[in-house]
Amino acid sequence: MTHPIALLALILGTVLIFGGAIYLVIMFWDSFVSGFCKVSFVCWNDDPNWLGWILIGLLGLFLAAVCFAIWKTFVDAVIEEKDTWLT
């Protein structure tokens, strides 16, 4: 059985880690939008308009594709290394 203090410490640590990560994401998003909205035709009152959301979506898709390509290259290299190591 887990000691209650250890369980509390685990829960508190998890909340602090995820809370800190959420805070960093919010800070990054605010600074990204303030820089992004310097281009006036993609924003209205410091919020992205429809064109701004389209551009943010395209940027997100591009970054996801780059991350997937890097991940796939890494996984393929690991699989190839395993195949040559086992033989």
C-alpha positions in Angstrom: 0.0 0.0 0.0 1.2 3.5 -0.9 1.9 5.9 1.9 -0.5 8.8 1.9 2.3 11.4 2.0 4.0 9.8 -1.0 0.8 9.8 -2.9 0.2 13.5 -2.0 3.8 14.4 -3.1 3.2 12.6 -6.4 -0.1 14.4 -7.0 1.4 17.8 -6.0 4.5 17.2 -8.2 2.3 16.3 -11.1 0.1 19.4 -10.7 3.2 21.6 -10.4 4.8 20.1 -13.5 1.7 20.3 -15.6 0.7 23.7 -14.2 4.1 25.0 -15.1 3.9 23.6 -18.6 0.4 25.1 -19.0 1.7 28.5 -17.8 4.6 28.3 -20.3 2.2 27.4 -23.2 0.0 30.3 -22.3 2.9 32.7 -22.1 4.2 31.4 -25.5 0.8 31.8 -27.0 0.4 35.3 -25.8 3.8 36.4 -27.1 3.2 34.6 -30.4 -0.2 36.3 -30.9 1.2 39.7 -30.0 4.0 39.2 -32.6 1.7 37.7 -35.1 -0.8 40.5 -34.8 1.8 43.1 -35.8 0.6 42.2 -39.3 -2.6 44.1 -39.2 -4.6 42.3 -41.9 -4.5 38.9 -40.1 -5.8 40.3 -36.8 -8.6 42.4 -35.4 -8.3 44.1 -32.0 -5.2 42.0 -31.2 -7.0 38.7 -31.9 -6.6 36.6 -35.1 -9.4 37.0 -37.6 -10.4 34.3 -40.0 -7.3 34.8 -42.2 -5.1 34.7 -39.2 -6.6 31.4 -38.0 -6.1 29.9 -41.4 -2.4 31.0 -41.4 -2.0 29.6 -37.8 -3.6 26.4 -38.9 -1.3 26.1 -42.0 1.7 26.8 -39.8 0.6 24.2 -37.3 0.1 21.6 -40.1 3.6 22.4 -41.5 5.2 22.0 -38.0 3.3 18.8 -37.5 4.5 17.4 -40.8 8.1 18.4 -40.0 7.9 16.7 -36.5 6.4 13.6 -38.1 9.1 13.4 -40.7 11.8 13.8 -38.0 10.1 11.1 -35.9 9.7 8.7 -38.9 13.4 9.2 -39.8 14.4 8.4 -36.2 12.1 5.4 -36.0 13.3 4.0 -39.3 16.9 4.4 -38.2 16.3 2.6 -35.0 14.5 -0.2 -36.8 17.3 -0.5 -39.3 19.9 -0.5 -36.5 18.0 -3.2 -34.7 17.7 -5.4 -37.8 21.5 -5.1 -38.5 22.3 -5.7 -34.8 20.2 -8.8 -34.6 21.8 -10.5 -37.6 
